[in-house]
Amino acid sequence: MSIIGKMHIDGIFEGNVSSLDNISIGKTGHVRGLIKARAVDVCGLLEGEVICDDLHIDSSGQVRATVESKQMSIHPQGCFLGERRLKEVTALTDDSKKIETGMDAIDSLPDKVVLDNKPDS
């Protein structure tokens, strides 16, 4: 399931869900699957895999998942069981060092390439 706005789950949801915004799981919510969103707030149970910028586990929240996030906060009474991976940050931030791919890479090739036939001595 792909959505554009926010989503709140207070029942049982099995499957994959992707949102450009926030997803919240209420106290009676139980989600099993792959969750992709900008931010995820958990008050219920979340099992599976989470990819987000910000994950917050509330006091009644339980997350049993592999998590890839920039930020993660867990209430002292919240529960997290799984693995957390940091979102990859591109080391190349300068546009001059940008790696070109696709048509841009083809367009950046020189018009003429000269190969030297002399053997190495």
BALOBA-1460 file (C-alpha; in Angstrom, 3 decimals):
// residues 121
<rec num="1" residu="m" x="0.000" y="0.000" z="0.000"/>
<rec num="2" residu="s" x="1.352" y="3.430" z="-0.927"/>
<rec num="3" residu="i" x="-0.109" y="6.621" z="0.503"/>
<rec num="4" residu="i" x="0.724" y="10.279" z="0.176"/>
<rec num="5" residu="g" x="-0.463" y="11.649" z="3.540"/>
<rec num="6" residu="k" x="-0.437" y="10.553" z="7.147"/>
<rec num="7" residu="m" x="-1.708" y="7.160" z="8.278"/>
<rec num="8" residu="h" x="-2.847" y="5.972" z="11.725"/>
<rec num="9" residu="i" x="-3.293" y="2.252" z="12.425"/>
<rec num="10" residu="d" x="-5.289" y="1.044" z="15.422"/>
<rec num="11" residu="g" x="-6.102" y="-2.450" z="14.154"/>
<rec num="12" residu="i" x="-4.177" y="-5.292" z="12.540"/>
<rec num="13" residu="f" x="-2.232" y="-4.561" z="9.355"/>
<rec num="14" residu="e" x="-0.120" y="-7.157" z="7.528"/>
<rec num="15" residu="g" x="1.863" y="-6.204" z="4.453"/>
<rec num="16" residu="n" x="3.970" y="-3.351" z="3.174"/>
<rec num="17" residu="v" x="3.085" y="0.303" z="3.559"/>
<rec num="18" residu="s" x="4.904" y="3.327" z="2.190"/>
<rec num="19" residu="s" x="4.098" y="6.958" z="2.978"/>
<rec num="20" residu="l" x="5.661" y="10.280" z="2.049"/>
<rec num="21" residu="d" x="4.520" y="11.539" z="5.468"/>
<rec num="22" residu="n" x="4.068" y="10.051" z="8.968"/>
<rec num="23" residu="i" x="2.706" y="6.686" z="10.063"/>
<rec num="24" residu="s" x="1.488" y="6.175" z="13.616"/>
<rec num="25" residu="i" x="0.554" y="2.913" z="15.282"/>
<rec num="26" residu="g" x="-1.975" y="3.271" z="18.096"/>
<rec num="27" residu="k" x="-2.035" y="1.331" z="21.393"/>
<rec num="28" residu="t" x="-4.295" y="-1.348" z="19.899"/>
<rec num="29" residu="g" x="-2.420" y="-1.384" z="16.569"/>
<rec num="30" residu="h" x="-0.431" y="-4.404" z="15.382"/>
<rec num="31" residu="v" x="1.583" y="-4.027" z="12.182"/>
<rec num="32" residu="r" x="3.607" y="-6.790" z="10.538"/>
<rec num="33" residu="g" x="5.610" y="-6.070" z="7.382"/>
<rec num="34" residu="l" x="7.793" y="-3.439" z="5.744"/>
<rec num="35" residu="i" x="7.096" y="0.161" z="6.748"/>
<rec num="36" residu="k" x="8.620" y="3.106" z="4.840"/>
<rec num="37" residu="a" x="7.802" y="6.646" z="5.946"/>
<rec num="38" residu="r" x="9.272" y="10.000" z="6.859"/>
<rec num="39" residu="a" x="8.473" y="9.420" z="10.551"/>
<rec num="40" residu="v" x="7.011" y="6.463" z="12.463"/>
<rec num="41" residu="d" x="5.442" y="6.736" z="15.943"/>
<rec num="42" residu="v" x="4.725" y="3.442" z="17.728"/>
<rec num="43" residu="c" x="2.357" y="3.030" z="20.681"/>
<rec num="44" residu="g" x="1.326" y="-0.538" z="19.767"/>
<rec num="45" residu="l" x="3.267" y="-3.437" z="18.220"/>
<rec num="46" residu="l" x="5.402" y="-3.237" z="15.068"/>
<rec num="47" residu="e" x="7.127" y="-6.323" z="13.625"/>
<rec num="48" residu="g" x="9.209" y="-6.560" z="10.466"/>
<rec num="49" residu="e" x="11.337" y="-3.893" z="8.835"/>
<rec num="50" residu="v" x="11.237" y="-0.101" z="9.202"/>
<rec num="51" residu="i" x="12.875" y="2.470" z="6.934"/>
<rec num="52" residu="c" x="12.362" y="6.058" z="8.049"/>
<rec num="53" residu="d" x="14.040" y="9.318" z="9.004"/>
<rec num="54" residu="d" x="12.687" y="9.354" z="12.565"/>
<rec num="55" residu="l" x="11.364" y="6.487" z="14.710"/>
<rec num="56" residu="h" x="9.779" y="7.125" z="18.110"/>
<rec num="57" residu="i" x="8.743" y="4.269" z="20.410"/>
<rec num="58" residu="d" x="6.261" y="5.416" z="23.075"/>
<rec num="59" residu="s" x="5.893" y="3.980" z="26.603"/>
<rec num="60" residu="s" x="3.429" y="1.312" z="25.436"/>
<rec num="61" residu="g" x="5.216" y="0.731" z="22.117"/>
<rec num="62" residu="q" x="6.975" y="-2.461" z="21.095"/>
<rec num="63" residu="v" x="9.164" y="-2.711" z="18.015"/>
<rec num="64" residu="r" x="10.581" y="-6.070" z="16.923"/>
<rec num="65" residu="a" x="12.246" y="-5.169" z="13.672"/>
<rec num="66" residu="t" x="15.267" y="-4.250" z="11.643"/>
<rec num="67" residu="v" x="15.293" y="-0.465" z="11.633"/>
<rec num="68" residu="e" x="17.063" y="1.895" z="9.239"/>
<rec num="69" residu="s" x="16.687" y="5.452" z="10.505"/>
<rec num="70" residu="k" x="18.506" y="8.734" z="10.985"/>
<rec num="71" residu="q" x="17.026" y="9.239" z="14.463"/>
<rec num="72" residu="m" x="15.487" y="6.825" z="16.933"/>
<rec num="73" residu="s" x="14.030" y="7.556" z="20.359"/>
<rec num="74" residu="i" x="12.711" y="5.035" z="22.865"/>
<rec num="75" residu="h" x="10.670" y="5.916" z="25.936"/>
<rec num="76" residu="p" x="12.171" y="4.276" z="29.079"/>
<rec num="77" residu="q" x="9.151" y="1.941" z="29.251"/>
<rec num="78" residu="g" x="9.144" y="1.248" z="25.508"/>
<rec num="79" residu="c" x="10.545" y="-1.956" z="24.009"/>
<rec num="80" residu="f" x="12.927" y="-2.398" z="21.073"/>
<rec num="81" residu="l" x="14.156" y="-5.821" z="20.021"/>
<rec num="82" residu="g" x="16.071" y="-6.014" z="16.772"/>
<rec num="83" residu="e" x="18.794" y="-4.283" z="14.838"/>
<rec num="84" residu="r" x="19.237" y="-0.625" z="13.996"/>
<rec num="85" residu="r" x="21.190" y="0.567" z="11.007"/>
<rec num="86" residu="l" x="21.961" y="4.187" z="10.289"/>
<rec num="87" residu="k" x="20.697" y="5.612" z="7.029"/>
<rec num="88" residu="e" x="23.609" y="5.976" z="4.639"/>
<rec num="89" residu="v" x="24.828" y="9.539" z="4.267"/>
<rec num="90" residu="t" x="26.534" y="10.371" z="1.015"/>
<rec num="91" residu="a" x="30.130" y="11.382" z="1.696"/>
<rec num="92" residu="l" x="30.299" y="13.419" z="-1.497"/>
<rec num="93" residu="t" x="28.431" y="16.649" z="-0.861"/>
<rec num="94" residu="d" x="30.362" y="18.922" z="-3.223"/>
<rec num="95" residu="d" x="28.704" y="19.035" z="-6.662"/>
<rec num="96" residu="s" x="32.114" y="19.038" z="-8.363"/>
<rec num="97" residu="k" x="32.787" y="15.592" z="-6.843"/>
<rec num="98" residu="k" x="29.384" y="14.254" z="-7.835"/>
<rec num="99" residu="i" x="29.502" y="10.847" z="-9.485"/>
<rec num="100" residu="e" x="27.766" y="10.952" z="-12.816"/>
<rec num="101" residu="t" x="25.552" y="8.108" z="-13.962"/>
<rec num="102" residu="g" x="23.335" y="7.310" z="-16.915"/>
<rec num="103" residu="m" x="23.051" y="9.809" z="-19.744"/>
<rec num="104" residu="d" x="25.011" y="12.464" z="-17.801"/>
<rec num="105" residu="a" x="28.013" y="10.132" z="-17.672"/>
<rec num="106" residu="i" x="27.801" y="9.458" z="-21.418"/>
<rec num="107" residu="d" x="27.525" y="13.180" z="-22.191"/>
<rec num="108" residu="s" x="30.591" y="13.921" z="-20.059"/>
<rec num="109" residu="l" x="32.885" y="11.608" z="-22.063"/>
<rec num="110" residu="p" x="35.557" y="13.323" z="-24.184"/>
<rec num="111" residu="d" x="35.010" y="13.553" z="-27.961"/>
<rec num="112" residu="k" x="38.312" y="11.854" z="-28.724"/>
<rec num="113" residu="v" x="40.429" y="9.334" z="-26.806"/>
<rec num="114" residu="v" x="44.046" y="8.666" z="-27.865"/>
<rec num="115" residu="l" x="45.727" y="5.426" z="-26.770"/>
<rec num="116" residu="d" x="49.505" y="5.119" z="-26.773"/>
<rec num="117" residu="n" x="50.820" y="2.016" z="-28.622"/>
<rec num="118" residu="k" x="54.298" y="2.172" z="-27.077"/>
<rec num="119" residu="p" x="55.059" y="-0.843" z="-24.834"/>
<rec num="120" residu="d" x="56.173" y="-0.165" z="-21.252"/>
<rec num="121" residu="s" x="59.931" y="-0.331" z="-20.752"/>
